[in-house]
Amino acid sequence: RRVLTTDTMINQSCQEQFILLGFSDRPRLESILFVFVLIFYLVTLVGNIVIILVSHLDPCLHTPMYFFLTNLSFLDLCFTTSSIPQLLFNLGGQDKTISYTGCAVQLFMFLGLGGTECVLLAVMAYDRFTAICKPLHYSVIMHSQLCWRLVSVAWSVGLLNSLVMSPVTMKLPRCGRCQVRHFLCEMPALIKIACVDTVAVESTVFFLSVIIVLVPLTLILVSYSYIALAVMRIKSASGRRKAFNTCGSHLTVVSLFYGNIIYMYMQPGHKASQDQGKFLTLFYNLVTPMLNPVIYTLRNKDVKGALKRLVTRK
């Protein structure tokens, strides 16, 4: 009777909450991670908020490039905030639980914001392609209405990705298994604890990953192929250097983001080890959004100039 009662309690508890094991198998690592994650999260918040404020307050930055950069910073803020506070809560104490609703919301936001960023980076690549390959027609092509439409498409793709995959993942039967071997409610980790055959779900995930990840990445690579050819035709060394600096920032961000996403989601059956999966997810969920403002400000004279002007006014 005791066994049946315990199983019943586990089944009931798993319908109400999940246990995020995270890094609980390494207690010493948890305390170190808490400090580093907190510092990185605060730097991420400050850096991205500064980018948004500077782009909004300085009239010189009211251009399509900084409009998209503002959207990327806002996206990164939402992306990290969807999971890092919960991670800090779990790292700071013995309680590793998250409610079923909280888990569903976290998964929905994670899938939606990740899909949006994939498309938004492709949009930013198209903006750089237009600026360098068609400079005389840039202001005509990249008008404000087109910019808003492109951003709307990016957010719509992310929303559609969440609406399709979140319910499918959350409705999988788990037969009392509620221990997620991750620090957040990520789709591969939730699929692994299902007690039914998940081949169909994994195939769907792989198919959607090809569309949402590889199609934008292909567009980015094509855009930068044309950009590279156009830059090589520039005769002045200063002109080439300026073009490479502008595009180099975006390419660095693309490499950091897509490298982790492809490794995590483009493997059939998600055969990456659990430890690798956790640390890679932590990297692109925290480190990459923290580095984005640094990459764009340190390599960008316009942003540094805008910061100096704002400080001088104050």
Order of alpha helices (4+ residues) and beta strands (2+ residues): alpha-beta-alpha-alpha-alpha-beta-alpha-alpha-alpha-beta-alpha-alpha-alpha-alpha-alpha-alpha-alpha
